[in-house]
Amino acid sequence: MEELVLLEPSSAYYDQIKEYRQEFLEVGDSMDGTSSLREYEKPSDWVEHIKLYSSKETIPEAGYRPHYFCVSEKVTTDFLE
């Protein structure tokens, strides 16, 4: 079994986020738990949306402060070393 790592969404993962979203769209899945990823064609816009929730100063009214992560196999994240 591959070792997995949790990574905060960032510009480094735009291509992977776009592919992930497209897979959901192709099979008609609901994308529950993706913080409205379905609504964002551009990964950069979705990452900015996620960043709003990272600080209590920028959380939209009636919002809460969740933590969002991307999951990757450790072998694909050489840049973390």
VMD Tcl script that builds the backbone (N, CA, C; Angstrom):
set m [mol new atoms 243]
animate dup $m
set s [atomselect $m all]
$s set {name element resname resid chain x y z} {
  {N N MET 1 A 0.848 -1.186 0.000}
  {CA C MET 1 A 0.000 0.000 0.000}
  {C C MET 1 A 0.888 1.242 0.000}
  {N N GLU 2 A 0.539 2.202 -0.841}
  {CA C GLU 2 A 1.301 3.436 -0.937}
  {C C GLU 2 A 1.063 4.306 0.297}
  {N N GLU 3 A 2.085 5.029 0.695}
  {CA C GLU 3 A 1.947 5.994 1.774}
  {C C GLU 3 A 1.277 7.249 1.208}
  {N N LEU 4 A 0.284 7.777 1.934}
  {CA C LEU 4 A -0.440 8.957 1.482}
  {C C LEU 4 A -0.044 10.163 2.316}
  {N N VAL 5 A -0.118 11.343 1.710}
  {CA C VAL 5 A 0.162 12.587 2.422}
  {C C VAL 5 A -0.996 13.552 2.186}
  {N N LEU 6 A -1.242 14.424 3.174}
  {CA C LEU 6 A -2.256 15.466 3.047}
  {C C LEU 6 A -1.564 16.758 2.641}
  {N N LEU 7 A -2.102 17.416 1.624}
  {CA C LEU 7 A -1.510 18.635 1.092}
  {C C LEU 7 A -2.577 19.718 1.019}
  {N N GLU 8 A -2.234 20.934 1.422}
  {CA C GLU 8 A -3.192 22.027 1.299}
  {C C GLU 8 A -3.353 22.393 -0.171}
  {N N PRO 9 A -4.586 22.660 -0.609}
  {CA C PRO 9 A -4.791 23.064 -2.000}
  {C C PRO 9 A -3.967 24.309 -2.329}
  {N N SER 10 A -3.284 24.288 -3.462}
  {CA C SER 10 A -2.466 25.428 -3.876}
  {C C SER 10 A -2.277 25.394 -5.387}
  {N N SER 11 A -1.597 26.402 -5.898}
  {CA C SER 11 A -1.347 26.488 -7.340}
  {C C SER 11 A -0.528 25.310 -7.849}
  {N N ALA 12 A 0.207 24.668 -6.982}
  {CA C ALA 12 A 1.016 23.511 -7.387}
  {C C ALA 12 A 0.154 22.352 -7.878}
  {N N TYR 13 A -1.121 22.351 -7.532}
  {CA C TYR 13 A -2.001 21.227 -7.854}
  {C C TYR 13 A -3.125 21.592 -8.820}
  {N N TYR 14 A -3.017 22.715 -9.529}
  {CA C TYR 14 A -4.090 23.131 -10.436}
  {C C TYR 14 A -4.453 22.042 -11.440}
  {N N ASP 15 A -3.476 21.416 -12.050}
  {CA C ASP 15 A -3.767 20.377 -13.051}
  {C C ASP 15 A -4.512 19.203 -12.429}
  {N N GLN 16 A -4.069 18.768 -11.252}
  {CA C GLN 16 A -4.709 17.635 -10.586}
  {C C GLN 16 A -6.122 17.987 -10.127}
  {N N ILE 17 A -6.314 19.213 -9.646}
  {CA C ILE 17 A -7.649 19.647 -9.215}
  {C C ILE 17 A -8.598 19.665 -10.413}
  {N N LYS 18 A -8.112 20.170 -11.536}
  {CA C LYS 18 A -8.931 20.225 -12.754}
  {C C LYS 18 A -9.326 18.821 -13.209}
  {N N GLU 19 A -8.383 17.885 -13.204}
  {CA C GLU 19 A -8.666 16.499 -13.588}
  {C C GLU 19 A -9.656 15.850 -12.626}
  {N N TYR 20 A -9.468 16.085 -11.333}
  {CA C TYR 20 A -10.351 15.532 -10.306}
  {C C TYR 20 A -11.785 16.017 -10.531}
  {N N ARG 21 A -11.955 17.323 -10.746}
  {CA C ARG 21 A -13.270 17.902 -11.002}
  {C C ARG 21 A -13.890 17.289 -12.257}
  {N N GLN 22 A -13.101 17.170 -13.309}
  {CA C GLN 22 A -13.599 16.638 -14.577}
  {C C GLN 22 A -14.091 15.199 -14.427}
  {N N GLU 23 A -13.391 14.406 -13.641}
  {CA C GLU 23 A -13.828 13.022 -13.408}
  {C C GLU 23 A -15.211 12.992 -12.775}
  {N N PHE 24 A -15.462 13.861 -11.807}
  {CA C PHE 24 A -16.782 13.934 -11.177}
  {C C PHE 24 A -17.844 14.335 -12.196}
  {N N LEU 25 A -17.534 15.346 -13.009}
  {CA C LEU 25 A -18.497 15.821 -14.001}
  {C C LEU 25 A -18.835 14.737 -15.016}
  {N N GLU 26 A -17.845 13.992 -15.445}
  {CA C GLU 26 A -18.058 12.949 -16.457}
  {C C GLU 26 A -18.973 11.832 -15.979}
  {N N VAL 27 A -18.912 11.500 -14.698}
  {CA C VAL 27 A -19.768 10.427 -14.180}
  {C C VAL 27 A -21.037 10.955 -13.510}
  {N N GLY 28 A -21.182 12.281 -13.460}
  {CA C GLY 28 A -22.383 12.869 -12.883}
  {C C GLY 28 A -22.462 12.772 -11.377}
  {N N ASP 29 A -21.337 12.689 -10.709}
  {CA C ASP 29 A -21.314 12.592 -9.247}
  {C C ASP 29 A -21.639 13.944 -8.623}
  {N N SER 30 A -22.053 13.930 -7.367}
  {CA C SER 30 A -22.519 15.140 -6.689}
  {C C SER 30 A -21.396 16.032 -6.157}
  {N N MET 31 A -20.211 15.535 -6.010}
  {CA C MET 31 A -19.068 16.285 -5.480}
  {C C MET 31 A -19.278 16.751 -4.044}
  {N N ASP 32 A -20.056 16.033 -3.270}
  {CA C ASP 32 A -20.239 16.394 -1.864}
  {C C ASP 32 A -18.888 16.434 -1.163}
  {N N GLY 33 A -18.716 17.421 -0.298}
  {CA C GLY 33 A -17.487 17.526 0.489}
  {C C GLY 33 A -16.328 18.178 -0.240}
  {N N THR 34 A -16.589 18.822 -1.388}
  {CA C THR 34 A -15.500 19.446 -2.149}
  {C C THR 34 A -15.531 20.967 -2.066}
  {N N SER 35 A -16.299 21.517 -1.147}
  {CA C SER 35 A -16.420 22.969 -0.989}
  {C C SER 35 A -16.741 23.665 -2.315}
  {N N SER 36 A -17.803 23.207 -2.938}
  {CA C SER 36 A -18.326 23.830 -4.165}
  {C C SER 36 A -17.399 23.743 -5.369}
  {N N LEU 37 A -16.555 22.740 -5.438}
  {CA C LEU 37 A -15.644 22.586 -6.571}
  {C C LEU 37 A -16.399 22.577 -7.898}
  {N N ARG 38 A -17.600 22.019 -7.906}
  {CA C ARG 38 A -18.411 21.954 -9.128}
  {C C ARG 38 A -18.621 23.348 -9.727}
  {N N GLU 39 A -18.700 24.371 -8.889}
  {CA C GLU 39 A -18.998 25.729 -9.341}
  {C C GLU 39 A -17.789 26.468 -9.916}
  {N N TYR 40 A -16.608 25.909 -9.810}
  {CA C TYR 40 A -15.393 26.616 -10.215}
  {C C TYR 40 A -14.699 25.900 -11.368}
  {N N GLU 41 A -14.819 26.468 -12.576}
  {CA C GLU 41 A -14.124 25.880 -13.724}
  {C C GLU 41 A -12.619 26.028 -13.596}
  {N N LYS 42 A -12.176 27.158 -13.072}
  {CA C LYS 42 A -10.740 27.414 -12.918}
  {C C LYS 42 A -10.282 26.959 -11.536}
  {N N PRO 43 A -9.315 26.071 -11.470}
  {CA C PRO 43 A -8.792 25.650 -10.172}
  {C C PRO 43 A -8.302 26.829 -9.332}
  {N N SER 44 A -7.761 27.854 -9.973}
  {CA C SER 44 A -7.262 29.022 -9.230}
  {C C SER 44 A -8.395 29.711 -8.470}
  {N N ASP 45 A -9.577 29.783 -9.065}
  {CA C ASP 45 A -10.720 30.395 -8.383}
  {C C ASP 45 A -11.159 29.554 -7.190}
  {N N TRP 46 A -11.137 28.240 -7.351}
  {CA C TRP 46 A -11.522 27.361 -6.242}
  {C C TRP 46 A -10.523 27.465 -5.096}
  {N N VAL 47 A -9.229 27.499 -5.406}
  {CA C VAL 47 A -8.204 27.621 -4.361}
  {C C VAL 47 A -8.382 28.949 -3.621}
  {N N GLU 48 A -8.688 30.019 -4.332}
  {CA C GLU 48 A -8.944 31.308 -3.669}
  {C C GLU 48 A -10.169 31.208 -2.763}
  {N N HIS 49 A -11.197 30.512 -3.220}
  {CA C HIS 49 A -12.396 30.277 -2.405}
  {C C HIS 49 A -12.016 29.545 -1.111}
  {N N ILE 50 A -11.188 28.529 -1.225}
  {CA C ILE 50 A -10.739 27.765 -0.057}
  {C C ILE 50 A -9.956 28.663 0.899}
  {N N LYS 51 A -9.108 29.523 0.359}
  {CA C LYS 51 A -8.281 30.405 1.192}
  {C C LYS 51 A -9.123 31.355 2.035}
  {N N LEU 52 A -10.309 31.727 1.556}
  {CA C LEU 52 A -11.186 32.594 2.345}
  {C C LEU 52 A -11.498 31.981 3.708}
  {N N TYR 53 A -11.554 30.676 3.752}
  {CA C TYR 53 A -11.918 29.975 4.980}
  {C C TYR 53 A -10.720 29.656 5.870}
  {N N SER 54 A -9.535 30.062 5.479}
  {CA C SER 54 A -8.336 29.706 6.238}
  {C C SER 54 A -8.054 30.653 7.398}
  {N N SER 55 A -8.748 31.770 7.452}
  {CA C SER 55 A -8.511 32.745 8.515}
  {C C SER 55 A -9.845 33.267 9.030}
  {N N LYS 56 A -9.949 33.470 10.325}
  {CA C LYS 56 A -11.212 33.966 10.869}
  {C C LYS 56 A -11.521 35.376 10.377}
  {N N GLU 57 A -10.515 36.112 9.917}
  {CA C GLU 57 A -10.728 37.458 9.392}
  {C C GLU 57 A -11.370 37.453 8.002}
  {N N THR 58 A -11.238 36.372 7.264}
  {CA C THR 58 A -11.749 36.340 5.890}
  {C C THR 58 A -12.902 35.361 5.674}
  {N N ILE 59 A -13.312 34.667 6.714}
  {CA C ILE 59 A -14.421 33.713 6.579}
  {C C ILE 59 A -15.698 34.479 6.247}
  {N N PRO 60 A -16.416 34.064 5.206}
  {CA C PRO 60 A -17.696 34.708 4.901}
  {C C PRO 60 A -18.657 34.597 6.087}
  {N N GLU 61 A -19.551 35.569 6.203}
  {CA C GLU 61 A -20.513 35.577 7.302}
  {C C GLU 61 A -21.266 34.252 7.342}
  {N N ALA 62 A -21.537 33.784 8.527}
  {CA C ALA 62 A -22.220 32.512 8.776}
  {C C ALA 62 A -21.364 31.323 8.355}
  {N N GLY 63 A -20.095 31.560 8.134}
  {CA C GLY 63 A -19.198 30.469 7.760}
  {C C GLY 63 A -18.506 29.879 8.973}
  {N N TYR 64 A -17.771 28.856 8.765}
  {CA C TYR 64 A -16.983 28.212 9.795}
  {C C TYR 64 A -15.606 27.946 9.216}
  {N N ARG 65 A -14.693 27.483 10.023}
  {CA C ARG 65 A -13.303 27.339 9.593}
  {C C ARG 65 A -12.919 25.871 9.416}
  {N N PRO 66 A -13.274 25.287 8.300}
  {CA C PRO 66 A -12.875 23.902 8.034}
  {C C PRO 66 A -11.432 23.848 7.540}
  {N N HIS 67 A -10.915 22.673 7.421}
  {CA C HIS 67 A -9.584 22.473 6.848}
  {C C HIS 67 A -9.746 21.601 5.614}
  {N N TYR 68 A -9.206 22.047 4.502}
  {CA C TYR 68 A -9.294 21.302 3.254}
  {C C TYR 68 A -7.926 20.773 2.871}
  {N N PHE 69 A -7.910 19.553 2.371}
  {CA C PHE 69 A -6.663 18.927 1.959}
  {C C PHE 69 A -6.858 18.178 0.651}
  {N N CYS 70 A -5.773 18.058 -0.085}
  {CA C CYS 70 A -5.700 17.156 -1.223}
  {C C CYS 70 A -4.907 15.951 -0.731}
  {N N VAL 71 A -5.219 14.786 -1.220}
  {CA C VAL 71 A -4.497 13.580 -0.825}
  {C C VAL 71 A -3.679 13.101 -2.012}
  {N N SER 72 A -2.441 12.739 -1.741}
  {CA C SER 72 A -1.555 12.281 -2.803}
  {C C SER 72 A -0.716 11.119 -2.302}
  {N N GLU 73 A -0.311 10.277 -3.238}
  {CA C GLU 73 A 0.664 9.253 -2.884}
  {C C GLU 73 A 1.985 9.957 -2.646}
  {N N LYS 74 A 2.685 9.553 -1.636}
  {CA C LYS 74 A 3.927 10.224 -1.280}
  {C C LYS 74 A 4.931 10.215 -2.429}
  {N N VAL 75 A 4.939 9.176 -3.221}
  {CA C VAL 75 A 5.911 9.068 -4.311}
  {C C VAL 75 A 5.726 10.151 -5.364}
  {N N THR 76 A 4.585 10.803 -5.417}
  {CA C THR 76 A 4.351 11.837 -6.426}
  {C C THR 76 A 4.640 13.235 -5.904}
  {N N THR 77 A 5.167 13.344 -4.696}
  {CA C THR 77 A 5.375 14.660 -4.090}
  {C C THR 77 A 6.839 14.900 -3.768}
  {N N ASP 78 A 7.705 14.647 -4.711}
  {CA C ASP 78 A 9.142 14.816 -4.502}
  {C C ASP 78 A 9.510 16.219 -4.051}
  {N N PHE 79 A 8.738 17.213 -4.442}
  {CA C PHE 79 A 9.043 18.589 -4.092}
  {C C PHE 79 A 8.914 18.862 -2.601}
  {N N LEU 80 A 8.325 17.947 -1.843}
  {CA C LEU 80 A 8.190 18.130 -0.401}
  {C C LEU 80 A 9.456 17.787 0.359}
  {N N GLU 81 A 10.383 17.100 -0.273}
  {CA C GLU 81 A 11.584 16.662 0.430}
  {C C GLU 81 A 12.485 17.815 0.772}
}
mol reanalyze $m
mol bondsrecalc $m
mol representation Tube
mol addrep $m
